[in-house]
Amino acid sequence: MNRWLRINPIACTGHGLCAEILPELIRLDEWGYPILPSSQVQEHLLPLAKRAVRLCPALALRLDREAK
Amino acid sequence: MTSQALWYLTRATGIVALVLLTGTIVLGVLGTARVATERWPRIVTAGLHRNLALTAISVVGVHVLTTLLDPFAPIGLADVFIPFGGSYRPFWLGLGSLAFDMLLAAIVTSLLRDRLSHRLWQGVHLLVYACWPVALWHGLGTGTDTRLTLVLGIDAICAVAVLGAVGWRLSLTGNPRLRTTGLLAMTALVLATLIFALIGPLRPGWALRSGTPPSLVSFIARRMSR
């Protein structure tokens, strides 16, 4: 069951919580906005990815079922 | 005996709830200000804010439940949610129901946050800035222990913590109108609270003036004089 993490760049305000929760997938650029080198979420990171989605202060993260 | 235990529990949980709500607000404000250090990442602030809020609503739940179960004060289930309708200190108890409603709304919308629009969640969440002073006035107005030095001290420390956090947060905002309005509102609230406390619960005879049914007041007086 593959999932892809998506960031809504318009909603994102660069709080940076996601990178604290999921440093395996998310890095922050120099202004504190998230960068995803690869958006595919491996099985073992799925719980953390869900947590990042839930805790994003701007609700700017989403988990998708399909690759784009 | 059990009735006494319920009454003590109600009073104690009310005071503890104010302390927990204070901590929750301060952490929430720190979160919006994006405070973080190497050793205290933002996720700690966010997690603690959440857990403290859930602890607070649980303690408020005990506060409400013990008030209901206690046979001393005639308070019914409707009074828990609907403010100002009861027969026991209707206004001051009503402030508690109002604060409870606002807290409940803030927590339920937060638990469902990923299903709501961000603006709706935020709009409801802003209610907590009203919830806190309303809860404080509920405590000042109907708290049995309001006049104890310890309780006044706790109230003062909590007020300073919230005022400090919110004032500091307002100083960071780039919106000068919000800053001015916020600081003016805070000053007005502090003055109103001080004046109310001095002429209200801190002066003798408050129990009657606050709207306690006279039969209960004489009952307490009889019990205390024994």
Interface residues (C-beta under 8 A of the other chain):
Chain A: A11 H15 G16 L17 E20 I21 V53 R54 L55 P57 A58 L59
Chain B: G31 R34 P41 R42 I43 A46 R113 D114 H118 W121
